Amino acid sequence: MDKIQFWKNFKLREELDIAGRFIYNGLRYFHEMENLYNEVEIFEVLYNLSVGLERLLKVAVVLIEHDDIVDQGDFEKSLITHNHLVLLKRVQDRRKLALAGQHNEFLHKVLVEFYKTHRYGRYDIEAMKATGKEKTSFHSYIENHLEIEIFDEPPLHVTANSPRIRKFLGKIVGKITNEIYGVIKQEAARLNIYTYEVKYDSKAGKIFLDEEYEFSKEDVLLRELLVFLINSKDTSGLLGFLKKLDPLEFDPALVSDYIECLGSDEKKLRNMDELDALYEEIDTRGERLEMINLIGDSTVDFDSCNEACEGE
């Protein structure tokens, strides 16, 4: 295998995985947003989606355009762009993509303008406004295509994120992603390489193989695991170890908040002060942390731990 084959077969496969992870992260962050008000949360969503789709497009461009007669230096320079529409045109010039106006509009009005100018808007004091342009364009795009009004007047009049809005964004991003990935699969087959392969049980696998662009199944899994852990009668292994630990006195009235924090890093942070306060009341905090840190450690024999606890 020569250098070019290695590049296309393995390094671009890594690039595909990276692109899938960025797309996954952008959609996941959007799933966790409670409302559409927080500008920095919208920034996080758009940044990850922008980077992920840009990198995905570049993989497709390389597989389509690169051959033995191109000037390698000029070709690599041509990839130094953040304009999704320029990259998309290079793909569409040679391969057909079934994308509609709303997909092109999302790439242009939301992602290209965001990545080209809006993401630096907070560094320009002359152009600075109370609401960032990326938030305005994102709201406008959703309003136009879902025919809704997004309220942006805190604390009472802000539009909540909803399953309908999450599903809409997932469908838009998913269609663009699926079309480009389809081209990558076709080109890899033409070149007899395996650039399209990703691990099925990974972030990229969810996006490219499962073609899932929302996270309701993950929410169901979390809830079912909680039901199992609470109701299991098993007293061996890790479950037995958990049952022997005395729980901290968290507030029963906040159970819904605690469950939400299991699936969101932002919501975990909201409960850290309470955790710190509860740990301040423990005389043997070091011993408690040692026991807690055993949970999830695959190298620990919990049956032996349980026997040791019973012998004390």
Steps between C-alpha positions, in 0.01 A plus 500: 500500500650832392479836679192620310307179566591515868382861517165430338437167667607569858561869573180609326317226691623665820384834358156350436484383861597848620231658281239261639599585855465873441157450341394274788620752757317789333171309493554372854561851633182612327309210656612613846396864449192580709409809299618700201611808694856428610732642238810308605311172480391580145862588419612160629243323283583693183876478550495122526260455208705741286827320563348154461328570167802687364730208573249253358477699177879510470522120524253476212690761296830316540354166393325655200765739368839365596683288245853437372514811285396773746763730645510389864599840636229687310243239593580521871480881485156472341378320812590796722149645511218516753233567239260207502329611179829512307580148614145384430518638144821304440315184599187588302699584188582131468247311712128543548371588846131497588502821703219756500492874559465470877823297517694749288353784703613338825853464364509857367288716730583319822833316477704686236416845635554378855840348430618782274395801709258445788732281709735797537225755563582544868849625413363797301381771738364717218278224360398366840129480580301365791419186300763324290434457130537121518211486745286726282563298184443170682170622643392638164576173323294296748215752501475505121500123449289397798271804472531585867600808696803475726469720809823646630403717798625346825415401761138420415474517122757263355424213265564157645688245296252230400496154340365661182787749477759235586357265238501776237867586550588131507323443168676793332846407624432131447397542136811703417720254685342194345532632145867586538580173675325317216742662254794397720380138496461508120844650446665257740343211309624648171852527641478159671581646843320507835492867593129475585547255788439620858439312824132418530493568877646850481386858457581483129323165476177650633518777240619311191388140552190524718395827334366624833511873557312536829542347844166371623632141508786606725249664735297177511814297572593726791152476652481124457841458662383709796189282538719189486755627754233613744293184482761228456505244782849382410742532793815373329778676315473871435127513580567348840779749557266790414232376739750492788595867460308751709351764266561870553196702606412664173164679484220256396306793358772548237506146361400617153793743497736223609382270224543777243856565615594139422451574131642853486835644602344846537243365744766312697666835567177634648513233771868528592444748782257262667750215464776714651276593794411135565866398487585772753284310749695173456781446751668230293481665156815326378362155574167591343669615180707183483184291516312718250790496253488120490162521328548450126858373536507182290815377676324468838363165622184617674417158641825520695416855606163385628658215695748742655219736600305215660806396699543842656 
